[in-house]
Amino acid sequence: MDNKHTLQQKIHSTLEWHITHLKSFTNKINTILKESTKRRNILVITSTFLIISVGLYFFSVFHNDLNAFNYEQKSVLVKVLITIATGLTVFKASLFLFMIYQYFRYKPVASVTDKELPTCTIIVPAYNEGKQVWDTLISLAESNYPQDKLELLAIDDGSKDDTWEWMLKAKEQLGNRLVILQQPENQGKRHALYRGFNLGTGDVFVTVDSDSIVTSDTLRNLASPFVENKDCGAVAGNIRVLNNKKEILPKMLDVSFVLSFEFVRSAESNLNSVLCTPGALAAYRRTAVHHCLPEWINQTFMGKPSDIGEDRAMTNMILKQGKSVLFQRNAVAYTNVPEEYTGLYKMFIRWGRSNVRENLEMAKYVFTNFRKGHKSGIRLLFLSQFLEMMMCYPFLIVMALFIATHPLLFLGSTFLSILVLSTFSVVFYSNRYKISESLWAYTYSILYTFGLFWITPYAIATASRSGWLTRGFTENK
């Protein structure tokens, strides 16, 4: 008996020794990985500035050739393209100053009281989202919003993974506060939202992507403009990146999102003309949605059903009704973005195709008397996007000629432009958040200029193509 007890003690002692050393080894591995990530980030930022420095050196050496490039081209067409490009640059610079002015005039609408808040239906479409959908639903249920005014619908769009099981777990935890539904088969996000729009009973519909997490006051801040502004038809939320702790691409996109939402959409909101309410977080007045719902669900492009850009399309149709579309900086959602280049360019292609389609639709009404009051602001925003779309191919021709005749000068002038333009993003981001994170704006600009410049021309050429591109790849959403 004593021998058996002694053996058990030895086994227990040996196991404890191994467990202790295993924990120590695991901690060392985690430390190395963290240090590796930190070192990698520092290396990328340092390389970014070295690349920019080399480019600036080329510009300083070869800038005298710039005039030669302008005048040595014999083709009248090339000179016309260069003149148009110069005019477009002046227009964009003027618009940028106009947007700065509008940004400083912008103020988010403060939250109204619980009594004033409208009834609200939250619609969460999900496809192959796994556990993330549970996190999303719990964050929504924990919102600082009167429970008797909140209706939460989650719709599984024919997922092939365990998304439905996680919805059931959320239902078990939240009870009658959550309604979960299943589509008979995967029909696409637009059809899942359509089902929610038809079933929801709230005065305001809120759409939230199933990989997004909201802050506690997000819903009440998102719904408040509908109370304060009777002409408000839709409200865009403020989107930040959720998965930006380790991978480099999400860090870059977080800086880009801050500029896109907190600067661009703030300025657009002051003009009552936010051009796109993001799928990750947006709110719509019930009456405005139902006014255009048949057109929206049956929308086609070049004879094919539209299965992308449902958020931009809904925004466009509500603007067409003469309604205001606003942005709430104080309504924040954190969402997952692609961590790899493949997922990133597929997401941008989808967005690009949607922009092409909706800009063409917008052209049909933006210069008509579609709403009361001033319309010059929204027309300027439209012209900026439309001219950028129209000039992308001529710009590629000029760029190709520039590269062929003066490659080093091209590199120098390009990096000078990146330095100047990205510095605004850096200053804007660092003024609101961390300076160290703002430096990713330079890296993102280099990536976009040399790795994603082809997106717009490709999206225009393939605008009629359907498909989500990233469906079924959760990490690439």
Secondary structure by P-SEA (a helix, b strand, c coil): caaaaaaaaaaaaaaaaaaaaaaaaaaaaaaaaaaaaaaaaaaaaaaaaaaaaaaaaaaaacccaaaaaacccccaaaaaaaaaaaaaaaaaaaaaaaaaaaaaacccccccccccccbbbbbbbbccccaaaaaaaaaaaacccccccbbbbbbccccccaaaaaaaaaaaaacccbbbbbccccccaaaaaaaaaaaccccbbbbbccccccccaaaaaaaaaaaacccccbbbbbbbbccccccaaaaaaaaaaaaacccaaaaaaaaccccccccccccccaaaaaacaaaaaaccccccccccaaaaaaaaaaaaacbbbbbbccbbbbbbccccaaaaaaaaaaaaaaaaaaaaaaaaccccccccccaaaaaaaaaaaaaaaaaaaaaaaaaaaaaaccaaaaaaaaaaaaaaaaaaaaaaaaaccccccccaaaaaaaaaaccccaaaaaaaaaccccccccccccccc
